[in-house]
Amino acid sequence: MIHLSVECSTGVLGLALLDDQKCLGKVSLSASGAASEILPQSVALLLESSKKKSTDIRMISVSKGPGNYSSLRVAHSFGSGLAISLGVPLVSVSPFDTLALQWRLVDSDALLLVIDARQSEVLGERRVRDPITGDWICDPDWSPMETPVEIGELLQQVRNVTVIGPGVIYLPAEPELLWPSLSFPRGTDLPPDPIYQGRAAVLFGGDRSIVYGRNAV
């Protein structure tokens, strides 16, 4: 099944064309306020390079947020319009699910996923291993965090946690020196990958809402 994935929760716009689990092509660009112009061109480039037609697309997934609201809104509108015109399902995916799948193999007791929410704020979500599947699942004792200060307070209390996500840039400089018991692997601040978002859509995809901060709109 040909699947178009659009990851737009950060300032980096990522698109991937998948054939089931196989990636046929991927594009990553800086959105820089022009996502509405970049999206159609990027999709056309992906289709041409993969020797596919738009009518080959059987599913579309977009990021539901939290994240950059302008990019989320534009990508969601684009995905909705394309899905309607092609008569295919549209699935929205949490960037937390994408990051958890992207870092599934990291060796850690827990993950702290941090997403750039808005105006130098972050949203954090803590995940622990499912003892049966080995997947990262939401920590039942976790409570939402919205600011770098809240994230920092939590990091002072935990051990053997790997911190992942583009929201890391809002933590204090050289956080590995402040919290030596924690892990900040290379590439930890990279945005959610559209390839993994496409795969997460099959596993975790849900409704079509967009999340801005803590609220769905």
C-alpha positions in Angstrom: 0.0 0.0 0.0 1.4 3.4 -1.0 1.3 5.8 1.9 2.1 9.5 2.0 3.4 10.7 5.4 3.6 14.4 6.2 5.4 15.3 9.5 5.0 19.0 10.3 5.1 19.4 14.1 8.4 21.4 14.1 10.1 24.0 11.8 11.3 21.1 9.6 8.8 19.9 7.1 9.3 16.2 6.4 7.5 14.0 3.8 8.0 10.3 3.0 6.4 8.0 0.5 6.1 4.5 1.8 5.2 1.2 0.2 4.1 -0.7 3.4 7.3 -0.6 5.5 9.6 0.3 2.6 10.6 3.9 2.1 10.3 5.0 -1.6 11.5 8.5 -1.0 11.9 11.2 1.6 12.1 15.0 1.6 13.1 17.3 4.6 12.9 21.1 4.2 12.7 24.1 6.4 9.1 25.2 6.4 10.0 28.9 7.2 6.4 30.1 6.8 5.9 28.7 3.3 4.6 25.3 4.0 1.5 25.8 1.8 3.8 26.4 -1.3 6.3 23.7 -0.4 3.9 20.8 0.2 2.5 20.4 -3.3 6.0 20.7 -4.9 7.5 18.2 -2.4 4.7 15.6 -3.0 5.2 16.0 -6.8 8.9 15.5 -6.4 8.4 12.4 -4.3 6.0 10.9 -6.8 8.2 11.6 -9.8 11.4 10.2 -8.2 9.5 7.1 -7.1 7.8 6.6 -10.5 4.4 6.8 -8.8 1.2 8.7 -9.5 -1.0 10.5 -7.0 -3.7 8.0 -7.7 -1.3 5.3 -6.4 -1.6 6.8 -2.9 -3.9 4.7 -0.7 -3.4 6.5 2.7 -2.2 9.8 4.0 -1.0 10.6 7.5 -0.2 14.0 9.1 1.1 15.1 12.5 -1.6 16.0 15.0 0.7 18.0 17.2 1.6 19.4 19.6 4.0 21.5 17.7 4.2 24.4 15.3 0.6 25.3 14.9 0.9 27.2 11.6 2.7 24.2 10.0 0.3 21.7 11.6 -2.8 23.6 10.3 -1.4 24.0 6.7 -0.3 20.4 6.5 -3.6 19.2 8.0 -5.6 21.2 5.4 -3.4 20.0 2.6 -3.7 16.4 3.7 -7.4 16.6 4.1 -7.9 18.1 0.7 -5.7 15.5 -1.0 -7.3 12.7 0.9 -10.8 13.8 -0.1 -9.8 14.3 -3.8 -8.2 10.8 -3.9 -10.9 9.1 -1.8 -8.4 7.7 0.7 -8.2 7.8 4.6 -6.4 10.5 6.5 -4.8 9.6 9.8 -3.3 12.0 12.3 -0.4 10.9 14.5 1.1 12.2 17.7 4.8 13.3 17.3 5.3 11.6 20.7 4.3 8.3 19.1 6.6 9.0 16.1 9.6 9.7 18.4 8.9 6.7 20.6 9.0 4.4 17.5 12.0 6.3 16.1 14.0 5.6 19.3 12.4 2.2 20.1 15.8 0.4 20.4 17.5 2.9 22.8 18.8 1.2 25.9 17.1 3.1 28.8 14.7 2.6 31.7 12.5 5.4 30.4 12.2 8.0 27.7 11.4 11.7 28.2 10.0 13.0 24.9 10.0 16.8 24.6 8.3 18.7 21.8 8.6 22.4 21.0 5.1 23.6 21.7 5.1 27.4 21.2 6.9 30.6 22.4 9.9 28.8 23.9 7.6 26.3 25.8 7.7 22.6 25.5 5.4 19.7 26.1 7.0 16.6 27.7 5.8 13.0 27.8 7.4 10.2 29.8 7.4 6.7 28.5 8.3 3.3 29.9 8.7 -0.1 28.4 5.7 -2.4 27.9 6.9 -5.6 29.7 5.2 -7.7 27.0 5.8 -6.0 23.7 8.9 -4.0 24.6 7.3 -0.9 23.0 7.5 2.5 24.7 4.1 3.3 26.4 2.9 6.3 28.4 4.0 6.2 32.0 0.8 5.8 34.0 2.3 8.0 36.8 3.2 10.7 34.3 1.7 14.2 34.5 1.9 16.7 31.6 4.7 19.3 31.7 4.7 22.5 29.7 7.8 24.6 30.5 11.5 24.0 30.5 11.5 24.7 34.2 9.0 21.8 34.8 11.2 19.6 32.7 14.3 20.6 34.6 12.6 19.9 37.9 11.7 16.4 36.8 15.2 15.7 35.5 16.6 16.4 38.9 14.5 13.5 40.3 15.0 10.7 37.8 17.8 8.3 36.9 18.6 6.3 33.7 16.2 8.3 31.5 17.0 9.2 27.9 15.8 12.6 26.8 14.6 12.8 23.2 13.0 15.4 20.9 13.4 18.9 19.4 12.3 20.5 22.7 15.7 19.7 24.1 17.0 22.9 22.6 15.1 24.9 25.3 16.8 23.1 28.2 19.8 24.7 29.8 23.0 24.7 27.9 25.1 21.5 28.2 22.3 19.6 30.1 24.5 16.4 30.2 26.7 18.3 32.7 23.7 19.3 34.9 22.2 15.8 34.8 25.1 13.4 34.4 22.8 10.4 35.3 20.7 11.0 32.2 21.4 10.2 28.5 21.3 12.7 25.7 22.3 10.6 22.6 23.6 12.1 19.4 20.7 13.3 17.3 18.4 13.6 20.3 17.2 17.0 19.1 16.3 15.8 15.6 12.6 16.3 14.7 10.2 13.4 14.3 11.0 11.4 11.1 8.3 11.2 8.5 9.3 7.5 7.8 8.6 6.6 11.4 5.5 8.8 11.4 4.1 6.7 8.5 4.8 3.5 10.4 3.3 4.9 13.6 0.2 5.8 11.6 -0.5 2.2 11.0 0.1 1.3 14.7 -1.3 4.3 16.6 -3.2 6.6 14.1 -6.4 8.0 15.3 -8.8 10.9 14.7 -8.1 14.0 12.6 -7.8 16.6 15.4 -4.8 19.0 15.8 -3.3 19.5 19.2 -2.0 23.0 20.1 -0.5 23.0 23.5 -2.7 20.6 25.5 -5.9 21.3 23.6 -7.3 19.6 20.5 -8.8 22.0 17.9 
